[in-house]
Amino acid sequence: MNLEKYMIPCPFKKLFGFECLGCGFQRSLFLLFKGEFSAAFYMYPAIYTTLLFLVLVGLYFLDKSRNYHKIIWKAATLNIIFMCIGYIYKHFYI
């Protein structure tokens, strides 16, 4: 099955002509589905921290008895750091 034909185009890239911090996430996710873990990281270095963040947010909504605020903020901060480093690396060093 060719999943690439179902990818959503980036409105930021269409509007401004350059990639946003989230560009590459879908392609990286499809690489993960194919089992290409290192290629997924190379495509979008924040893939694993983004997935961790999304899992933690999901746990927050499913399990209201626990307090996930601290760990969600830490995961969000780590994710933003990875996104920025990946963006800078992709645009200035490749």
PAZA-498300 format. One record per residue: x, y, z of N, C-alpha, C in turn; residue number from 1. Coordinates in nm, 3 decimals, decimal comma, always signed. Layout:
PAZA-498300
[[X Y Z] [X Y Z] [X Y Z] NUM]
...
This chain:
PAZA-498300
[[+0,084 -0,119 +0,000] [+0,000 +0,000 +0,000] [+0,088 +0,125 +0,000] 1]
[[+0,056 +0,216 -0,086] [+0,133 +0,338 -0,100] [+0,071 +0,447 -0,012] 2]
[[+0,128 +0,467 +0,107] [+0,073 +0,564 +0,201] [+0,108 +0,708 +0,165] 3]
[[+0,211 +0,726 +0,084] [+0,256 +0,862 +0,053] [+0,149 +0,944 -0,018] 4]
[[+0,058 +0,879 -0,090] [-0,044 +0,955 -0,163] [-0,149 +1,015 -0,068] 5]
[[-0,151 +0,971 +0,058] [-0,246 +1,022 +0,156] [-0,186 +1,130 +0,246] 6]
[[-0,063 +1,171 +0,220] [+0,002 +1,270 +0,305] [-0,062 +1,407 +0,287] 7]
[[-0,072 +1,480 +0,398] [-0,130 +1,614 +0,398] [-0,018 +1,714 +0,368] 8]
[[-0,036 +1,801 +0,269] [+0,068 +1,901 +0,241] [+0,076 +2,006 +0,352] 9]
[[+0,193 +2,058 +0,371] [+0,216 +2,158 +0,476] [+0,164 +2,294 +0,429] 10]
[[+0,064 +2,350 +0,499] [+0,014 +2,482 +0,459] [+0,116 +2,593 +0,480] 11]
[[+0,202 +2,579 +0,581] [+0,306 +2,678 +0,606] [+0,403 +2,684 +0,488] 12]
[[+0,442 +2,566 +0,439] [+0,536 +2,561 +0,326] [+0,471 +2,615 +0,199] 13]
[[+0,343 +2,586 +0,180] [+0,274 +2,639 +0,061] [+0,261 +2,791 +0,068] 14]
[[+0,238 +2,843 +0,187] [+0,217 +2,986 +0,203] [+0,347 +3,066 +0,198] 15]
[[+0,450 +3,017 +0,268] [+0,573 +3,094 +0,281] [+0,689 +3,043 +0,196] 16]
[[+0,680 +2,919 +0,146] [+0,783 +2,868 +0,057] [+0,899 +2,797 +0,124] 17]
[[+0,897 +2,784 +0,256] [+1,001 +2,707 +0,323] [+0,938 +2,622 +0,433] 18]
[[+1,011 +2,520 +0,474] [+0,957 +2,422 +0,568] [+0,942 +2,478 +0,709] 19]
[[+0,842 +2,425 +0,779] [+0,821 +2,461 +0,919] [+0,892 +2,360 +1,009] 20]
[[+0,880 +2,377 +1,139] [+0,945 +2,285 +1,233] [+0,885 +2,145 +1,229] 21]
[[+0,764 +2,132 +1,180] [+0,698 +2,001 +1,175] [+0,712 +1,929 +1,044] 22]
[[+0,767 +1,994 +0,943] [+0,782 +1,930 +0,812] [+0,875 +1,809 +0,823] 23]
[[+0,830 +1,700 +0,768] [+0,906 +1,576 +0,773] [+0,847 +1,475 +0,869] 24]
[[+0,754 +1,518 +0,955] [+0,697 +1,427 +1,053] [+0,619 +1,314 +0,987] 25]
[[+0,535 +1,347 +0,889] [+0,456 +1,243 +0,822] [+0,545 +1,143 +0,750] 26]
[[+0,643 +1,192 +0,677] [+0,734 +1,103 +0,605] [+0,811 +1,015 +0,704] 27]
[[+0,851 +1,074 +0,814] [+0,922 +0,999 +0,917] [+0,832 +0,893 +0,981] 28]
[[+0,707 +0,927 +1,003] [+0,612 +0,832 +1,059] [+0,590 +0,714 +0,965] 29]
[[+0,581 +0,742 +0,835] [+0,567 +0,634 +0,737] [+0,691 +0,545 +0,735] 30]
[[+0,809 +0,605 +0,752] [+0,931 +0,525 +0,760] [+0,930 +0,436 +0,884] 31]
[[+0,876 +0,486 +0,994] [+0,861 +0,403 +1,115] [+0,768 +0,286 +1,089] 32]
[[+0,657 +0,312 +1,019] [+0,564 +0,204 +0,986] [+0,630 +0,096 +0,902] 33]
[[+0,727 +0,136 +0,819] [+0,800 +0,041 +0,735] [+0,912 -0,028 +0,811] 34]
[[+0,941 +0,018 +0,933] [+1,046 -0,043 +1,013] [+1,183 +0,018 +0,992] 35]
[[+1,191 +0,130 +0,925] [+1,318 +0,197 +0,899] [+1,341 +0,304 +1,005] 36]
[[+1,389 +0,260 +1,121] [+1,397 +0,347 +1,238] [+1,505 +0,454 +1,226] 37]
[[+1,621 +0,419 +1,175] [+1,727 +0,519 +1,161] [+1,694 +0,618 +1,049] 38]
[[+1,632 +0,571 +0,942] [+1,591 +0,662 +0,834] [+1,484 +0,758 +0,884] 39]
[[+1,396 +0,710 +0,971] [+1,292 +0,796 +1,029] [+1,356 +0,906 +1,114] 40]
[[+1,457 +0,871 +1,192] [+1,526 +0,971 +1,274] [+1,601 +1,070 +1,186] 41]
[[+1,662 +1,022 +1,078] [+1,734 +1,110 +0,987] [+1,638 +1,206 +0,917] 42]
[[+1,519 +1,158 +0,882] [+1,420 +1,241 +0,814] [+1,367 +1,350 +0,907] 43]
[[+1,340 +1,312 +1,031] [+1,282 +1,406 +1,128] [+1,333 +1,368 +1,267] 44]
[[+1,439 +1,432 +1,314] [+1,502 +1,392 +1,441] [+1,410 +1,396 +1,563] 45]
[[+1,304 +1,472 +1,558] [+1,214 +1,482 +1,673] [+1,102 +1,378 +1,671] 46]
[[+1,111 +1,278 +1,584] [+1,003 +1,180 +1,571] [+0,978 +1,107 +1,703] 47]
[[+1,083 +1,064 +1,768] [+1,065 +0,984 +1,889] [+1,018 +1,069 +2,007] 48]
[[+1,069 +1,190 +2,018] [+1,023 +1,277 +2,127] [+0,880 +1,324 +2,102] 49]
[[+0,842 +1,341 +1,977] [+0,704 +1,379 +1,945] [+0,609 +1,266 +1,980] 50]
[[+0,646 +1,144 +1,946] [+0,561 +1,029 +1,979] [+0,551 +1,011 +2,131] 51]
[[+0,662 +1,031 +2,202] [+0,659 +1,024 +2,348] [+0,564 +1,129 +2,404] 52]
[[+0,573 +1,250 +2,353] [+0,485 +1,358 +2,397] [+0,339 +1,324 +2,371] 53]
[[+0,309 +1,271 +2,254] [+0,170 +1,237 +2,220] [+0,116 +1,124 +2,308] 54]
[[+0,202 +1,027 +2,340] [+0,160 +0,918 +2,430] [+0,131 +0,974 +2,569] 55]
[[+0,216 +1,062 +2,618] [+0,194 +1,121 +2,750] [+0,067 +1,206 +2,755] 56]
[[+0,041 +1,280 +2,650] [-0,083 +1,358 +2,645] [-0,204 +1,265 +2,641] 57]
[[-0,192 +1,155 +2,567] [-0,300 +1,056 +2,565] [-0,323 +0,995 +2,702] 58]
[[-0,215 +0,963 +2,773] [-0,228 +0,910 +2,909] [-0,293 +1,012 +3,002] 59]
[[-0,260 +1,137 +2,982] [-0,319 +1,243 +3,064] [-0,471 +1,245 +3,048] 60]
[[-0,518 +1,230 +2,925] [-0,663 +1,233 +2,902] [-0,731 +1,104 +2,943] 61]
[[-0,660 +0,991 +2,936] [-0,720 +0,863 +2,972] [-0,719 +0,837 +3,123] 62]
[[-0,615 +0,883 +3,191] [-0,599 +0,855 +3,334] [-0,598 +0,986 +3,411] 63]
[[-0,713 +1,031 +3,452] [-0,724 +1,159 +3,523] [-0,680 +1,150 +3,669] 64]
[[-0,659 +1,028 +3,719] [-0,623 +1,013 +3,860] [-0,477 +1,048 +3,888] 65]
[[-0,394 +1,051 +3,785] [-0,252 +1,083 +3,804] [-0,221 +1,222 +3,748] 66]
[[-0,116 +1,279 +3,801] [-0,075 +1,412 +3,758] [+0,042 +1,398 +3,659] 67]
[[+0,016 +1,427 +3,533] [+0,116 +1,415 +3,428] [+0,174 +1,549 +3,385] 68]
[[+0,138 +1,656 +3,452] [+0,178 +1,789 +3,408] [+0,329 +1,807 +3,399] 69]
[[+0,402 +1,765 +3,502] [+0,547 +1,784 +3,502] [+0,614 +1,710 +3,387] 70]
[[+0,579 +1,584 +3,371] [+0,645 +1,504 +3,267] [+0,603 +1,549 +3,128] 71]
[[+0,479 +1,597 +3,113] [+0,436 +1,648 +2,983] [+0,516 +1,774 +2,947] 72]
[[+0,537 +1,862 +3,044] [+0,616 +1,983 +3,017] [+0,761 +1,948 +2,984] 73]
[[+0,817 +1,850 +3,053] [+0,954 +1,808 +3,024] [+0,963 +1,747 +2,884] 74]
[[+0,866 +1,664 +2,849] [+0,865 +1,602 +2,716] [+0,844 +1,708 +2,608] 75]
[[+0,760 +1,806 +2,634] [+0,737 +1,914 +2,537] [+0,864 +1,996 +2,517] 76]
[[+0,933 +2,026 +2,625] [+1,058 +2,102 +2,616] [+1,163 +2,024 +2,538] 77]
[[+1,177 +1,897 +2,570] [+1,272 +1,812 +2,498] [+1,235 +1,804 +2,350] 78]
[[+1,107 +1,793 +2,321] [+1,061 +1,786 +2,183] [+1,092 +1,914 +2,107] 79]
[[+1,069 +2,028 +2,168] [+1,099 +2,156 +2,103] [+1,249 +2,169 +2,076] 80]
[[+1,330 +2,125 +2,170] [+1,475 +2,129 +2,150] [+1,515 +2,042 +2,031] 81]
[[+1,463 +1,919 +2,025] [+1,494 +1,831 +1,913] [+1,443 +1,888 +1,781] 82]
[[+1,325 +1,949 +1,782] [+1,270 +2,008 +1,660] [+1,360 +2,121 +1,610] 83]
[[+1,403 +2,207 +1,700] [+1,488 +2,321 +1,661] [+1,624 +2,275 +1,612] 84]
[[+1,684 +2,181 +1,682] [+1,815 +2,130 +1,639] [+1,804 +2,062 +1,504] 85]
[[+1,700 +1,980 +1,485] [+1,679 +1,914 +1,357] [+1,654 +2,012 +1,244] 86]
[[+1,579 +2,117 +1,272] [+1,550 +2,219 +1,172] [+1,678 +2,291 +1,131] 87]
[[+1,756 +2,332 +1,229] [+1,882 +2,402 +1,200] [+1,977 +2,310 +1,123] 88]
[[+1,987 +2,187 +1,166] [+2,077 +2,092 +1,099] [+2,033 +2,069 +0,955] 89]
[[+1,902 +2,048 +0,935] [+1,850 +2,018 +0,801] [+1,870 +2,134 +0,705] 90]
[[+1,855 +2,257 +0,752] [+1,860 +2,372 +0,663] [+1,998 +2,435 +0,648] 91]
[[+2,087 +2,411 +0,740] [+2,217 +2,477 +0,732] [+2,335 +2,382 +0,717] 92]
[[+2,316 +2,253 +0,741] [+2,430 +2,161 +0,736] [+2,413 +2,047 +0,637] 93]
[[+2,298 +2,035 +0,575] [+2,279 +1,928 +0,475] [+2,273 +1,990 +0,338] 94]
